Amino acid sequence: MSNNDSFIDEVNEEVRRDRFYGMMRRYGWIAILIIVLIVAGAAFTEWRKAQSRAEAEALGDAMLGALTLDDSAARAEAFSTIETGEPSARAVLNFLTAAAQYEAGDVAEATARLQDVADNNEVPLIYRQIASFKILGQTADTMSLEDRRAGYQALTQPGVPLRLLAEEQLAMIEIETGDTDAAIARLKTILDDSEVTPDLQQRALQVIVALGGEPDLGASGANGN
């Protein structure tokens, strides 16, 4: 019986081996293909990382080169020739280009650059809000008071990082229109805000005093220290 069992085991093992080799001959190419795809995918990922690093370095070098130029018009021209397909990087370039253009006196082109950022839903919201804030500031001489007020009010919503700066500008508009009481009240609200920065706090205090108001030094001092 033991010899029979041993013979049967050997036959079964041979059958299993034949089946395994048969399956390998029939389906082995699939395993090889999977291995090739994994290796190729890893190689492509590393290549893309290297490409991204090279592109980032080239972009940084080009931006630094433009920043070293003393003439604002030349800086604007240098920035405008830099190419990048990444939306956030393009937004930063537009900010830098707009700043140089505005310094060079080309307000229309600077505003157009900022408007591109403000209208681009592919960039982070904070970029769009900063662009809108800068547009309101640099077009103050040509934009109607009502439009400026509406623009700043849109930036005072809860959760907007620029809301206190927008509130400050609304206070300036109230001063411009002669409504000093409203301006003082708004500036005092800024002082009472837990997110007020020391610089903004100092400016608000100075304006309140200049307008003849009496700031709550206790509250403002608590926020500032």
SULTA-V504382 format. One record per residue. PHI is phi in whole degrees, 0 to 359 (* if undefined). NEAR is the number of other C-alpha atoms within 12 Angstrom. Layout:
PHI NEAR
PHI NEAR
This chain:
* 7
294 8
295 9
295 10
297 11
296 12
295 13
296 14
298 14
296 14
295 14
298 14
297 14
294 14
296 14
298 14
296 14
296 14
295 15
298 15
295 14
295 13
295 15
297 15
294 14
276 12
243 15
300 15
297 13
293 14
299 15
297 14
297 14
298 14
297 14
299 14
295 15
296 14
297 14
295 14
297 15
296 14
295 14
294 14
299 15
295 14
295 14
295 14
298 14
296 14
298 14
297 17
298 14
295 14
294 20
296 19
295 15
295 17
296 25
298 21
297 17
295 23
293 31
296 18
298 20
292 27
294 24
283 16
286 18
282 15
281 16
295 24
294 27
293 21
297 30
299 35
295 28
295 29
295 37
292 29
269 19
282 28
251 22
203 24
266 16
278 16
303 21
293 23
295 25
297 30
296 37
298 33
299 38
295 41
298 36
295 32
295 38
298 39
297 34
292 32
296 31
295 29
297 22
279 21
93 17
266 22
294 28
297 20
292 28
297 34
295 33
297 26
298 35
294 38
295 29
301 30
290 37
299 30
266 21
267 23
286 17
276 19
260 24
304 20
302 22
299 24
297 32
294 32
291 36
297 32
298 36
298 34
298 40
293 34
299 35
299 36
287 30
275 27
249 26
300 24
285 13
247 16
275 17
294 14
300 23
297 17
292 20
297 31
299 28
296 22
295 31
289 34
298 28
295 23
264 32
261 25
292 18
304 14
92 14
280 23
301 22
265 31
299 28
289 37
294 36
293 35
299 40
300 39
292 36
295 38
296 35
295 33
294 31
295 25
295 24
300 16
269 16
88 14
267 17
292 24
298 21
295 24
295 32
297 34
298 29
293 33
293 41
294 35
296 27
297 40
299 38
278 27
283 25
292 18
261 24
294 32
271 24
303 20
296 18
293 29
300 34
296 24
297 26
297 39
299 35
297 21
292 30
301 32
296 20
297 16
275 24
89 14
274 22
238 20
291 29
279 23
296 22
295 14
292 20
292 29
293 20
293 18
289 23
277 22
236 13
